[in-house]
Amino acid sequence: MLPLRWSHIHGGSGLVRSLRPSGSVASRIPLYLCEENRNDTRQERFLHVHSCGRIIFDNRKTFLKENLWPCSRMSRTIATTPAKQLFWERDPKGGYGSKEKRNHKELIREGLKELRVELSKWKGEVIEKFEDDPIIVRPECLIGDMDKVWILKDEEHLKNWIATSDKDHGEGYSSCSLTLSPTGHGLFSGQISTQVPKDGRVKKAGYCNMKSIRPRMSFKREIYLDWSLYNHLELRVRGDGRTYLLNISTAGYFDLHWNDMYSYPLYTRGGPHWQVTKIPFSKFFLSSKGRLQDKQCPIPLQRVVSLGISAGDRVNAPFRLEIDYIGVYSDPDHTEEFAYEMYKVPKYIVGN
């Protein structure tokens, strides 16, 4: 039996009368318990009607104690399918994150060490807030401007990136690394292997990826990158002739948008020369969990979480991509908002 849920109810169970699915606890509540108590001045709170085995109707106080539970004590949730994992995801990383358990004393000790650093960051943010307003200053010099978001020239800049492969998760034998090249630039290199582990679970293998860490303010507050004033992504790279995939993540708050990603191929040419590539944001297409979506939409540039570069062209050979910088560019002559035409077919038509 599924529990009912509502929020910000005045006076305890004032709106229980309006929540009456068949077979639920609410359908068996006496009317005198459903009436709202106008004299109840308790604070607003989140309450649940819990479908428990024993229902006591002795008085209003006993009923609230036995059947209305705070959110923190609820162990069951509303689900539309028998297998709740098909509807709601618990982990944003899909189980690929680290499961290491650490001692609480170690966490407290490390937190105290970082407190001084976080306070200095917070102080700089307050000073920057009062000194200038980027919303007012930037548009004056924006036309034809290019801002370098990531410059890969030393070890400190490489700490803002994470390089992973299928081998790290036990799903293949590819390997990769992100280091400094002899010329002092970021070098994304490794070996692609399409060999599939013989575990009966993995069907395809052969990918490597480098991804930027989500930006944070002081005290580990997550923020978004705002690229709404720009219309191009610009990279200065030196490749090996292979094709890579650029991935712009726009993960939202709800689990439905955790895996939203906009992608576009990056074509490189071999040789000793550098190339500057400018890709309009209107060309990026939407995908989720590696699947291209039927309904496409432009990138929400004000909510960019991270940028990634993937190597997975299924060629069993080493790869090498040297990166100087990655930035955003504003082209006043580019007026295209979305490159892909979307249309709706009438209802009850196959393929809708």
N, C-alpha and C positions, 0 to 999 in steps of 0.2 A: 504494500500500500504506500502510495507516494505522499509525502508531507506537503502541506501548503506553506506558502511563504509570502510575506508582504513586508513593507518597510515603512518606517516613520508613522506608526499608528498612535493616535492620541488616546490616552486613557486605557492602555492595556489592550483589551480585545474588542475595541469599539467597532471594527469593521469585519469581524468574523462572520457576521450575517451575510455579507456579500460574497464570501468565498465558500461555495458549496458544491464541490464536485461529488459525484456519486461514490459512496463507499468510504468517504473520508471522515475524519473526526468531526469536521465542521457540520456535517449533515446530522450529527447526533447530539449537538449541543443544545440544551434547552434555551428557549427564547429569552428568559430572564437573565441568562449569562451573556447573551449576545448584545443586549442593549448597552449603549455607550453610557458611561458614568460621567456626566458633565462636571461633577464636583471633583473628579480625580485630577489632581494637579501634578502628577508624577512627570518626570522628564520623558521626552520622546526616546524611543528605543526600538531596536530591531528585534522582532519576535517571530517565532515559528509556531505553527500548530503541528505538534508532533503526533504521528499515528502510533501510539504506544498500546500495549496490551490491555492495561487497566485504565479505565476512565472514571474519575471520581467527580460526582456532581454535588457533593455535600454543600459547598458554598463557593462563592467567587474566588476567594483567596486560595482554597485548596485546588481549584481547577487551574488557576494560573501557575501554581507551584508544580503541579504534576504534568501539565500538558503544554505550557508555553516555555520555550527554552531560548536562551540567548544564542546568537550565531556561533559563538566560539565553542559551544558545546554540541552543535549539530554534527552528526557523523554521516547523515544521508542527504542527498541532494536530488533535485528534479532531473530526470534523464528521459530522453525520448526513445531510447533504444535499450534492449536488455543488456547489451554490453556498453557500459558507460564510456569506455575508452574510445568508442567510435564517435562520440559526440563532443566530449570534453577532454582536453589534453592537460595533463598535470604539469609537464615539464616543457618549458619553451624550447629546449634543445633536443627534445624527442628522445631523451635517455642517453645522449652522447656526451653529457657533461661529466665532470669529475664527481665521483661518489666518495671521496675521501672524508672521513670523519675525524675532526680535530678536537683536542681537549679544550674545554671552556677556559681554563687558565691561560693556555697559549693564545687563544683569541683575544682575551682581555689584555694580555701583555702586549700583543702586537697593536691592538687598538690604541693603547696609551702612547705607544711610540709614534703612531701616525697622527695623533691629535695635534701636535705642534705644526706639522706640515699642513694639515687641513685648516687650521686657524689662519696660517699665513695666506693660503689660497682664498679663504673667505675675506680676509682683509683687502687683498688685491681686487676682488670682485666688487666690494663696496666702493673702493676708490674709483674704479673704472666706471661704475654706475653714475657717479656724480660728475666725473670729468667730461664725458662725451656720451652722446646718444647715437649709436650706429644707424638707427632708422632714419635719423635726420641728416647725418653726415654723408653716408655712403652714396645715395642716389646722385649727388652732384658730380661725382667722378666715376660713375658706373659705366657709361657708354663706352664700349670697346675695351673694358677693363678685364683683367685676368688675375685671380687670386690663387696662390699656391696653397692648397689645403694641407698636403703632405709633401715634405721634402725628405728624401731618403739619402742622407749623406753621412750619418754617423750612427753609432750604436744606440744613442739615446733616442733617435727617431725610429729605429727599428723596434723599440719596445712597444710602440703603438700598434704593432701588427702581430698576428698569430698565423703560423704556417702549419697546416694539417694535411694529412693524406689518408687514404683508405687503410693503410697499414696501422695507423694509430688506433683505429677502432676494431682491428682484427677482421677487416673485410677485404683485404687485398695485400699486395706486395709492393705498391708504389711508395716512393719516399721523396721528400722535398725539404728544403731549408731556405731561410731568408737571411742572407749575410751581406757583408760589404764586399764589393768587387775590388780588384786591384786599382781601379780608377777612382774609388771613393764614392760609389753609388750603390743603391740597393740592388741586390742580385737574388732573384727568385729562380732557383734551379733545383733539379732533381731528376728522377727516373720514373717514367710511366710504365706500368706493367699491367696488362689486362688479364693476367693469370688469376683465376677464381679459386679461392680456398675450397677445399673439399670437405665442407661442413654441412652440405645440404640446405643451407640457408641463403647464402649469397649467390645471386645469379649473374651479376655484372660487377666488374671492378676496373680500376684504372683512372684515378683522379687525384689531383693535388690542388690545394687551395691556399691562398693567403687572404686574410681578412683583417680589416682595421678594427681596433677596439672601440667600443661605443664611448663617445665623449662623456665626461662627468664633470660636474662642478664640485665645489668643496663639500666634504662630508659624503662623498660617493653618490651625489644626486645625479641621476641620469637625465640627459638633455638630448635634444635633437639638433642636427645640422640644418640650418636654414639656407637653402640655395634658391629661394623663390625669385631672387633678383637676377639670376643667371639662366642661360638657356643652352649651354654647351658644357661638356666634360672634356677637359684637355689633359693629355698625357705626353710626356717626353720619354720615350722608351727606345731600347735597342734590342731587338728580338732575334730569333733564329729562323724565321720563316714560318713558324707554326701559328695556328689560330688559337687565341685564348678567349675566355668569356668574362666580360665585365658584369658584376652583380652589384646592384644598388639595393640595399635592404631598407624597407620602410615598415618594420615590424611595429604594430600598434599595441594598444593596451590589452585588447581582448585576444583570446587564443585563436579566434578565427583569422586574425591578421598577423600572427606571430611569424609565419613563413612567407609573407608577401615579399617578392623579390622582382626587380626589374632588370632585365639582362639585354646585352647586345654584344656581338662578337668584336674582338680586337684583332685585326689582321696585321701581322708584322712581316717585315722583309729581312732576309738574312744579310749579312755583311757588316762592315765596321762602322756604318754611318747611323747616326741617331735619326729618329723620326718623331715629328710632332703630330699627334692625332687629335682631331677635334670631332666629337660625336654629339649631335643634338640630343637633348633629353627627350625630345618628341619621338625619337626612333626606338627607345627602349620598350620592350614588351613585358607584360606581366606573367609571372609564373609562380607556382606554389608547390613546394616539395618536388621540384624538378619537372612538374607538369605544366605545360602551356595552358593558360586559361582561355575559355571561349569568350568571355566578356572582358575586353581590354579597356584600359583607362589610362590617362596621363599620370606621370609620377607626381605624388604629393611632395613637391620639393621642399616644403617647409617642415617635413617630418622625416628627414633622412637619418638613418641610424648608423649605417656603416657602408663601406665599399669593399668589394672582394674581387680577386682575379683568380680564375680557375683554369687549370690545364687538364683537359680530358678528351683529347681528339682520338683516343684509342690507337695511338701509334706507339709501339713498344720501342722507345728510344729516349735518350736524355733530352731534357729541355733546358733552356736558359733564357731568361728575360731580365734585362737590366733596366732599372727604373731610376730616372732622375727626379721627377716630381709629378704630382697629380693635383690638378687644380680645376677651377670652374671659370668659365669665360662667358661674357655677355656680348653677343653679336647683335647690333641694332638692326641689321638687314634681315635677320632670321625672324619670320613671323609665324612659322608653323607651330601649332600647339599640340597636335597629335597626328601621327603619320598613318594610323591604321583606321580604315573605315569600318564602322560598326553599324549593323542594321538589325531590325527586329522583324521576324516573320510572324504571320498570324497565328493565333492560338490553335491548338490541336493539329499542328503540322509537325511531321517528323523532323527532328533536328532542332526544335525550339529550345 
